């Protein structure tokens, strides 16, 4: 059994607009040991146009959310922090950063803990090299797994955007909208598990969205034929505990796609 994981970004908006998303491209490993690989990754933190906290700093950072040896800190990938004042927008950063991922030489696959994320991070104080995980606020993130070993079944996915359109305060609670994506596999047929992580997300206006797949659950299993794209649907249902503020709102999560 070969297991790999891919992540796709889901972005929610209240009106039609262009998505701002971070990205990380690992490329090809330049150094391979018996149990790990090094990648000269290209990381990009996009412009963040939605306003900022009062003061503090923005940094384009990297972290390993599932790895017990790394998950206690963020790493300053672009070696700088951008000071901001209330109302500013972050202009984004691009840079190269060495990413180390761990490999299981027995099963010939990357460990699930090798997931790596690039984040737009806000901190109260200037961020030099590393910062503890509880001292930063993630504004935007995108995650990848290392490419699977040669000969593996490889599945690729498309991003999903869910657009709720323009809503009045009275229409907000319970409003649902859908977005669609596709998964396709090469190298053979595959059983694919989709999982929304998390399935309930906090939006930028203080409300929430509950996300479900076609079966109204946060998980779905599909049987894919080689080179035959499989469509899937993500539904967002909005909820607010109090008055709904006006203006844009946004949020994001990932679908973890496990190929068995």
N, C-alpha and C positions, 0 to 999 in steps of 0.2 A: 504494500500500500504506500503510495506517495501522497503526501499532504503538502499543499502549498497554500498560502493565504495572500489575497489581494485586497486592497482597500479602495473604495471609491467614495468620492465626496458627494454629499447631498447638501444643496444650498437652498434655503427658503427665502423668498422675498414677498413683500406685499404688493409690489408693482413690478412690471416688466423692466428689467435693467440688466446691465452686464454684471456677471459674477466676478468678484475679486477673490482669487484663490492662491494660496501658497503652493509651491511645488518643490519636489526633490527628485533629481535624476542621478541614480547611482552609477549608470554606465557599466563598464566592464571592470571586474576586480583587477587591480594592478599587483596585488600580492596575495598569495594563497598559502596558508600553512595547513597543518593537519586538522585543525579544528576552528579556524577563523579565516575571514577574508577582509582585505582592506579595499575600500573604494574611494576614489577621488571624486566625491559627489559634487554636483552643482545644486546649490540651494537658492531659492528665490522666495522672498517675502514681498507680497504685493502691496500696493498702495492701500491704505486703510482710510476710507473717506467718511467714516461714520462718527467722527468726533472722538475725543479722548478723555481719559480721567484728568482731573485737575493736577497738572504737573506730573513729574516722574519721567520715565524713559521707555522708549520702544527699542527692542533688539530682535534681530533675526537669529533664532536659536535652534539648536538640535537637541532632541532627547530621545531616550529609548524607553517607552512606557511599560514594556513587559519584561525587561531584563533586570534581574535583581542586583547586578553589579553596577548598573548605570541609572536606575530609575529614581534615584534620590536627588537628581540635579539636572538643570538645564545647562547646555554648553553654548557659549557665545560663538556662533559660527562665523559671523562677519566681522568679529573683532572690534565692534564699535556699538555704542548706544546713542540713540537720537533723543535729546531732551525735548520735551513738549510742554506746552501750557494749555490750559483749558480751551477747547474749541479748535486746536490744531488738528491737522491730518498727518498721518505717517506716510512718507513718500516711498517707502519700500527699499529693499536692498537685494543685491545679488552677489554671490561669492562662491568660492570653492571651499570644501571642507572635507577632511578625511573621516570617513565613516568606517567603523569596525563592526562586522557582523559575525555571528558564531554559527559554526557548521558542524553537523553530526557526521563524522566519517564512517560510522557503522551503517546508518540508514541512508547515507548519501543525500541528505537534505538539510536545509537550514532549520535551525531550531525556531519554534514559534516566537521565542523571545528576541529574535533578530529584527523585529519591526522597528523602524526608525521614522521619526516625525520631524518636520520642520515647522516651527511655530513663530508667529508674531507675538512677542512676549512683552507685557508691560510690567515694569518694576518701579517701586517707589524711589529706590536709590540707583545710582549708576551701576551698570552691570559690566564687569571687566572680563572675567574668564568663565566662571561657573556661578550658579545661584541655586540654593536649595529649592526643591520642588514646591514647597509651601510659601516661597517668597515671590513668586511670579504669577501673573494672571495671563492665561492664554487667550489671545484675541482671535487668532485664526490659526488653523493647523492643517497639514496634509501629511499622510503617512504612506510608507511603501514597505514591501518585503523585498529582500534581495532576489535577483532572478533565480529560477530553479536550475538544478544541475542539468547538463545535456541529456537528452533522451527522456525527459519528464514530459508529462502532459502539461501544457501551458494554456491557461485561460485568461483572457483579457476582458475588461469591462469598460463600459462608457460611464461618464458622470451623469448624475441625475439632478435636474433642477425642478423644484416644485414652486409654482407661482400662484399665490392666492389672489392676485389681482387687487383692485381697489375696494376696500370694505368700509362700511360705516361701523360705528361702535356697536350698534344693535345687531349687525350681521356677524360680528366677530366670533362670539362664543359658539363653538360647534361647527364653524365653517370648515369644509373639507376641500382639498385640492389634490390632484395626483400628478406624478411625474413618471416617466418611463425610461428604462435603460435596457441594455442588452449585454449578454455574456456569450462569448464564443471561445471554443477550445480547439487547439491543434495538438497533434501527437496521439490522438485516440479519443474514444468515448469516455465520459466522466460522470460521476455522481458529484453534484455540487450542492453545498449547504450555504445558504445566505443567512446572515444574522445582522440585525440592526444594533449598533453599539454606539451610544445608548439609543433606546427607542423613544424615550421622552426627553426632549431637549428644552433648555431655557432659551427664550428668544431675547433679542436686544431691547425690547420694550417692556420687559418684566413679565411677559406671559409665557405660555408653554405650547409646544406642539407634540402630539402623540403620533408616532410614525408606525405604520403597519405595512406589511406586504400583501399580496393578493389574497391570502387566506385569512386576513385580519389578525395575523400574529406577527411577532417580531422575527420569526425564523421561517425559512422555506427551504425545501429540498427539491432539486430538479435533476432529471436525467438528461444529459446533453450528448448529442451526436457530434462527432468531429466535424468542424467547419460549418455547423448548422446553428446560427445565432439563436439564443433563447431570450425572449423578451420578459421583463419583469416590471411590476408596477409598485410604486411607493405612494402611499396615501398619508397626507398630513391633516390632522384634525386639531384646530386651535382651541385653546381654553384660557380664560383669564379669571383670576380670583377677585379682582376689583375692577375699577374703571380702566378702560383701554386708552392709553395715550395716543395722540395723533402722530402721523409721520410714518416713515419707513420702519420696517422691522426685518430682522434677518437672523439666521442661525444655521448651524451645520452639524452633521454627524457623519459616520462612515458605515458602509455595509462591509462586513468581513465575509469574503467569499472563500470557503474552504473546499479544496478539490481533493477528492479521495480516489 
